[in-house]
Amino acid sequence: MRDLDPDEVSAIYEDLEMTYQIEWRRRGHRSMHLGYYDDEDQDPGEAAKNTVRLLSEAVGIDSGDRVLDVGCGAGEGAVWNAQVNGATVLGVDIGGRQLELARENAREHDVEERVSFALDNFHELTSVPDGSMDVVWGLEALSHSPDRVGALEQFRRVLAADGRVAFTDIFLRSPTDDDRVREVEDALGLRLGTIDAFERALEETGFENASVRDETDGVRPSTESRRQFARVAHPVGRVLGLVGLITERQLDAFRASSLVHELVEESLLGYYLVTADRGETGTNTN
């Protein structure tokens, strides 16, 4: 898998903050992930919360859990787990601006005693001691990883013996040379490996009892909504770019958001919910 510069990923998110601010006003909270729509949750804000709820229920987070939120962004998942589940949460991210927004989010929701944040790369986790976490949680974070085995080894290191992992993310359904995949990766700072390869990485690093659920249908309205926004924002953005109000990076991200929906509709991309137990064996013995 191609390497990826963490500073470039951080810069992409900083450039897209204006777009995220628009989405946050629409949703009523600071989530960045795809929303999960079902018969009860059709509002964009509630659908985004539903994604968090589904992952939380799948991994069984409760008030006694210490949760590591990798790639925490603006902290919505961390805040939710503290508020709703009473968990103690450490969020890590490579973006300083994202962490500023996350700390502000925790203050606004009065969960500062349960939630903290640190600047850290989840391939290294220098801020997290061995065996100090019960759950490693990631909402659309692993798609930014060029080394999933290395990341999973770090997750095993920081987990307690009975710890578990929980992720929702976009994966390729099978290997492909489609140029649109490379375009999406470069525009959004992603590395879209296959779901089969990720299952093998879990096994290779010692995780056990893996559960993989295909939740693509639930997020399809969310990818479609992003496509519709991008189809308007991209041509408008090209005009604004002429006077320096929109960057090329933002324009590339708008087009990539539209391509994600195309790839989902063509069944090249899927959205998966994955949980697993730490296990007692594997390549990492810390």
C-alpha positions as CSV (number, residue, x, y, z in Angstrom):
1,M,0.0,0.0,0.0
2,R,1.3,3.5,-0.8
3,D,2.7,5.6,2.0
4,L,0.8,8.6,3.2
5,D,2.1,11.8,4.8
6,P,0.3,12.6,8.1
7,D,0.8,16.3,7.6
8,E,-0.9,16.1,4.2
9,V,-3.9,14.4,5.8
10,S,-4.1,17.0,8.5
11,A,-3.9,19.8,5.9
12,I,-6.8,18.3,4.0
13,Y,-9.0,18.4,7.1
14,E,-8.0,22.0,7.8
15,D,-8.8,23.0,4.3
16,L,-12.2,21.3,4.5
17,E,-13.2,22.9,7.8
18,M,-15.5,25.4,6.2
19,T,-17.3,22.5,4.5
20,Y,-17.6,20.6,7.8
21,Q,-18.9,23.7,9.5
22,I,-21.8,23.8,7.0
23,E,-22.5,20.1,7.7
24,W,-22.3,20.6,11.4
25,R,-25.0,23.3,11.3
26,R,-27.2,21.0,9.3
27,R,-26.6,18.0,11.7
28,G,-26.7,20.0,14.9
29,H,-23.4,18.4,16.1
30,R,-19.8,18.0,15.1
31,S,-19.8,14.6,13.5
32,M,-17.7,14.1,10.3
33,H,-18.6,10.5,9.5
34,L,-21.3,9.0,7.3
35,G,-24.8,8.7,8.8
36,Y,-26.6,5.4,9.1
37,Y,-30.2,5.6,8.0
38,D,-33.0,3.2,9.0
39,D,-36.7,3.3,9.5
40,E,-36.4,5.4,12.6
41,D,-33.5,7.7,11.7
42,Q,-34.0,9.7,8.5
43,D,-32.8,13.1,9.7
44,P,-29.0,13.7,8.8
45,G,-28.1,14.6,12.4
46,E,-29.9,11.6,13.9
47,A,-28.5,9.3,11.2
48,A,-24.9,10.4,12.2
49,K,-25.6,9.6,15.8
50,N,-27.1,6.3,14.8
51,T,-23.7,5.3,13.3
52,V,-22.1,5.9,16.7
53,R,-24.8,4.0,18.5
54,L,-24.5,1.0,16.2
55,L,-20.8,0.8,16.8
56,S,-21.1,1.3,20.5
57,E,-23.8,-1.4,20.8
58,A,-21.8,-3.8,18.6
59,V,-18.7,-3.6,20.9
60,G,-20.7,-3.3,24.2
61,I,-19.3,-0.1,25.6
62,D,-20.4,0.6,29.2
63,S,-19.5,3.0,32.1
64,G,-16.5,0.9,33.2
65,D,-14.7,1.1,29.9
66,R,-11.6,3.1,29.0
67,V,-12.0,3.9,25.3
68,L,-9.3,5.0,22.9
69,D,-10.9,7.0,20.0
70,V,-8.3,6.9,17.2
71,G,-8.6,9.6,14.6
72,C,-11.1,11.3,16.8
73,G,-11.5,14.5,14.7
74,A,-13.7,17.0,16.3
75,G,-14.5,14.6,19.2
76,E,-18.1,13.8,18.5
77,G,-17.7,10.0,19.1
78,A,-15.7,10.6,22.2
79,V,-18.2,13.0,23.6
80,W,-21.1,10.7,22.8
81,N,-19.5,7.7,24.6
82,A,-18.8,9.8,27.7
83,Q,-22.3,11.3,27.7
84,V,-24.4,8.3,26.8
85,N,-22.3,5.4,28.0
86,G,-20.4,7.0,30.9
87,A,-17.1,5.8,29.5
88,T,-13.7,7.4,30.0
89,V,-12.3,8.4,26.6
90,L,-9.0,9.4,25.2
91,G,-9.2,10.8,21.7
92,V,-6.1,11.0,19.5
93,D,-5.6,12.7,16.2
94,I,-2.8,14.0,14.0
95,G,-4.5,17.3,13.4
96,G,-3.9,20.1,16.0
97,R,-6.9,22.1,14.7
98,Q,-9.2,19.0,15.0
99,L,-8.1,18.6,18.6
100,E,-8.9,22.3,19.4
101,L,-12.4,21.6,18.1
102,A,-12.6,18.4,20.1
103,R,-11.7,20.0,23.4
104,E,-14.2,22.8,22.7
105,N,-16.8,20.1,22.0
106,A,-16.1,18.4,25.3
107,R,-16.3,21.7,27.2
108,E,-19.6,22.6,25.6
109,H,-21.1,19.2,26.6
110,D,-19.6,19.3,30.1
111,V,-17.7,16.0,29.8
112,E,-14.2,17.3,30.4
113,E,-13.8,15.0,33.4
114,R,-14.3,11.9,31.3
115,V,-12.8,13.0,28.0
116,S,-9.2,14.0,27.1
117,F,-7.4,14.5,23.8
118,A,-3.8,14.1,22.6
119,L,-1.8,14.8,19.5
120,D,-0.7,11.3,18.4
121,N,-0.4,9.1,15.3
122,F,-2.4,5.9,15.8
123,H,0.5,3.9,14.2
124,E,2.7,5.0,17.1
125,L,0.4,5.9,20.1
126,T,3.3,7.3,22.1
127,S,0.8,8.9,24.5
128,V,-0.9,5.6,25.4
129,P,0.6,3.1,27.9
130,D,0.6,-0.6,27.4
131,G,-2.6,-2.4,28.5
132,S,-4.4,0.9,29.5
133,M,-7.5,0.6,27.3
134,D,-10.5,-1.6,27.2
135,V,-11.7,-0.6,23.7
136,V,-10.0,0.9,20.7
137,W,-12.6,2.7,18.6
138,G,-12.4,4.2,15.1
139,L,-15.0,5.9,13.1
140,E,-13.7,6.1,9.5
141,A,-10.1,6.4,10.8
142,L,-8.5,3.2,9.4
143,S,-9.1,4.3,5.8
144,H,-6.3,6.8,6.5
145,S,-3.9,4.0,7.3
146,P,-1.2,2.9,4.9
147,D,-0.1,0.2,7.4
148,R,-3.0,-1.6,9.0
149,V,-1.0,-4.4,10.5
150,G,1.3,-1.8,12.2
151,A,-1.8,0.1,13.5
152,L,-3.4,-3.1,14.8
153,E,-0.2,-4.1,16.6
154,Q,-0.3,-0.8,18.4
155,F,-4.0,-1.3,19.3
156,R,-3.1,-4.7,20.8
157,R,-0.3,-3.2,22.8
158,V,-2.5,-0.6,24.5
159,L,-5.4,-2.9,25.1
160,A,-6.0,-4.8,28.3
161,A,-6.0,-8.6,28.1
162,D,-9.8,-8.7,27.6
163,G,-9.9,-5.6,25.4
164,R,-11.6,-5.3,22.0
165,V,-11.6,-3.1,18.9
166,A,-14.5,-1.5,17.0
167,F,-14.4,0.2,13.6
168,T,-16.7,1.5,10.9
169,D,-15.1,2.4,7.6
170,I,-15.0,2.3,3.9
171,F,-13.3,-0.7,2.3
172,L,-12.8,-2.0,-1.2
173,R,-14.9,-5.1,-1.8
174,S,-12.1,-6.6,-3.9
175,P,-8.8,-5.4,-5.5
176,T,-9.3,-3.0,-8.4
177,D,-7.2,-0.8,-10.7
178,D,-10.0,1.7,-11.1
179,D,-8.4,5.2,-11.5
180,R,-11.2,6.7,-9.5
181,V,-10.1,4.9,-6.4
182,R,-6.7,6.5,-6.6
183,E,-8.3,9.9,-7.2
184,V,-10.4,9.5,-4.1
185,E,-7.4,8.4,-2.0
186,D,-5.3,11.3,-3.1
187,A,-8.0,13.9,-2.6
188,L,-9.1,12.7,0.8
189,G,-5.9,11.3,2.3
190,L,-7.1,7.7,2.2
191,R,-5.7,4.3,1.5
192,L,-8.6,2.0,0.6
193,G,-7.6,-1.6,1.2
194,T,-9.9,-4.5,0.8
195,I,-12.1,-5.8,3.6
196,D,-10.6,-9.3,3.1
197,A,-7.1,-7.9,3.6
198,F,-8.3,-6.2,6.8
199,E,-9.7,-9.5,8.1
200,R,-6.4,-11.2,7.4
201,A,-4.6,-8.3,9.2
202,L,-6.8,-8.8,12.3
203,E,-5.9,-12.6,12.3
204,E,-2.2,-11.9,11.7
205,T,-1.9,-9.6,14.6
206,G,-3.7,-12.0,17.0
207,F,-7.2,-10.6,17.2
208,E,-10.0,-13.2,17.7
209,N,-13.7,-13.5,17.2
210,A,-13.9,-11.0,14.5
211,S,-17.3,-9.9,13.3
212,V,-17.7,-8.1,10.0
213,R,-21.1,-6.5,9.0
214,D,-21.8,-4.9,5.7
215,E,-23.7,-1.8,6.5
216,T,-23.5,-0.2,3.0
217,D,-27.2,0.1,2.5
218,G,-27.6,2.1,5.7
219,V,-25.1,4.8,4.7
220,R,-26.1,4.9,1.0
221,P,-28.4,8.0,1.6
222,S,-25.4,9.7,3.2
223,T,-23.0,9.1,0.3
224,E,-25.8,10.3,-2.1
225,S,-26.3,13.4,0.0
226,R,-22.5,14.2,-0.2
227,R,-22.6,13.6,-4.0
228,Q,-25.5,16.0,-4.4
229,F,-23.7,18.7,-2.3
230,A,-20.5,18.1,-4.4
231,R,-22.3,18.5,-7.7
232,V,-23.3,22.0,-6.7
233,A,-20.2,22.9,-4.7
234,H,-17.7,21.9,-7.3
235,P,-18.7,24.2,-10.2
236,V,-19.4,27.0,-7.7
237,G,-16.0,26.4,-6.2
238,R,-14.2,26.6,-9.5
239,V,-15.6,30.1,-9.9
240,L,-14.6,31.0,-6.3
241,G,-11.2,29.5,-6.9
242,L,-10.5,32.2,-9.5
243,V,-10.6,34.8,-6.8
244,G,-8.8,32.7,-4.2
245,L,-11.7,31.8,-2.0
246,I,-11.5,28.1,-2.7
247,T,-8.4,26.0,-2.9
248,E,-7.6,23.2,-5.4
249,R,-7.5,20.8,-2.4
250,Q,-11.1,21.7,-1.6
251,L,-12.2,21.3,-5.2
252,D,-10.5,17.9,-5.4
253,A,-12.3,16.8,-2.2
254,F,-15.7,17.9,-3.6
255,R,-15.1,15.7,-6.7
256,A,-13.9,12.8,-4.6
257,S,-17.0,12.9,-2.4
258,S,-19.1,12.5,-5.6
259,L,-16.8,9.6,-6.8
260,V,-17.3,7.8,-3.4
261,H,-21.0,7.5,-4.1
262,E,-20.4,6.3,-7.7
263,L,-18.0,3.6,-6.4
264,V,-20.6,2.6,-3.7
265,E,-23.3,2.3,-6.3
266,E,-21.1,0.2,-8.5
267,S,-20.3,-2.1,-5.6
268,L,-16.6,-1.3,-5.7
269,L,-16.7,0.2,-2.2
270,G,-18.6,-1.0,0.8
271,Y,-19.1,0.3,4.3
272,Y,-18.3,-2.2,7.1
273,L,-18.7,-2.4,10.9
274,V,-15.9,-4.6,12.4
275,T,-15.4,-5.7,15.9
276,A,-12.9,-8.2,17.4
277,D,-11.4,-9.3,20.7
278,R,-7.7,-8.7,21.5
279,G,-6.9,-12.4,21.9
280,E,-4.0,-13.9,23.8
281,T,-1.7,-14.6,20.8
282,G,-0.3,-12.8,17.9
283,T,2.8,-10.9,16.7
284,N,2.7,-8.4,19.5
285,T,3.6,-9.7,22.9
286,N,3.8,-6.5,24.9
